[in-house]
């Protein structure tokens, strides 16, 4: 399960902002590689809300500015 995250973090060919995961049928299993993201995963409002909830739940705000 950690392979896509390791690939994204260490592969010199990994694209910044790229999404990596299984590339087999339905992207549910198989070798790791560049995968697709759902429309919901690309929604800036969903990302903002996830960030807010994460800060609330952990009590940690690293002060990063959104892109």
ZAVEXFI-234331 format. One line per 5 residues: their letters; for each residue x, y, z of C-alpha. Coordinates in steps of 0.25 Angstrom, whole numbers, padded with zeros to 4 digits, always signed. Example, Ala and Ser with C-alpha at 12.3 -4.5 7.8 and 13.67 -1.06 7.14 Angstrom:
<recs>
AS> +0049/-0018/+0031 ~ +0055/-0004/+0029
</recs>
This chain:
<recs>
XXXXX> +0000/+0000/+0000 ~ +0012/+0010/+0002 ~ +0018/+0007/-0011 ~ +0011/+0019/-0019 ~ +0015/+0029/-0008
XXXXX> +0029/+0024/-0008 ~ +0029/+0025/-0023 ~ +0024/+0039/-0023 ~ +0034/+0043/-0013 ~ +0047/+0036/-0018
XXXXX> +0045/+0034/-0033 ~ +0053/+0044/-0041 ~ +0043/+0043/-0052 ~ +0031/+0046/-0043 ~ +0023/+0059/-0047
XXXXX> +0021/+0070/-0036 ~ +0006/+0069/-0033 ~ +0005/+0056/-0039 ~ -0004/+0045/-0034 ~ +0001/+0031/-0033
XXXXX> -0006/+0018/-0030 ~ -0009/+0004/-0035 ~ -0010/+0004/-0050 ~ -0017/-0009/-0052 ~ -0032/-0011/-0056
XXXXX> -0040/+0000/-0049 ~ -0028/+0005/-0043 ~ -0031/-0004/-0031 ~ -0018/-0013/-0032 ~ -0006/-0015/-0040
XXXXX> +0007/-0008/-0042 ~ +0009/+0006/-0037 ~ +0009/+0017/-0047 ~ +0003/+0030/-0051 ~ -0012/+0029/-0048
XXXXX> -0024/+0037/-0050 ~ -0032/+0046/-0040 ~ -0047/+0047/-0038 ~ -0053/+0060/-0040 ~ -0056/+0061/-0025
XXXXX> -0041/+0059/-0022 ~ -0038/+0071/-0031 ~ -0048/+0080/-0024 ~ -0041/+0092/-0018 ~ -0053/+0094/-0008
XXXXX> -0052/+0080/-0003 ~ -0037/+0081/-0002 ~ -0039/+0094/+0007 ~ -0049/+0087/+0016 ~ -0040/+0075/+0017
XXXXX> -0028/+0084/+0021 ~ -0037/+0091/+0032 ~ -0042/+0078/+0038 ~ -0028/+0072/+0038 ~ -0023/+0085/+0046
XXXXX> -0035/+0084/+0055 ~ -0033/+0069/+0058 ~ -0018/+0069/+0060 ~ -0016/+0083/+0066 ~ -0005/+0085/+0056
XXXXX> -0005/+0096/+0046 ~ +0009/+0097/+0039 ~ +0005/+0110/+0033 ~ +0006/+0106/+0018 ~ +0000/+0115/+0008
XX> -0009/+0108/-0003 ~ -0004/+0109/-0017
</recs>
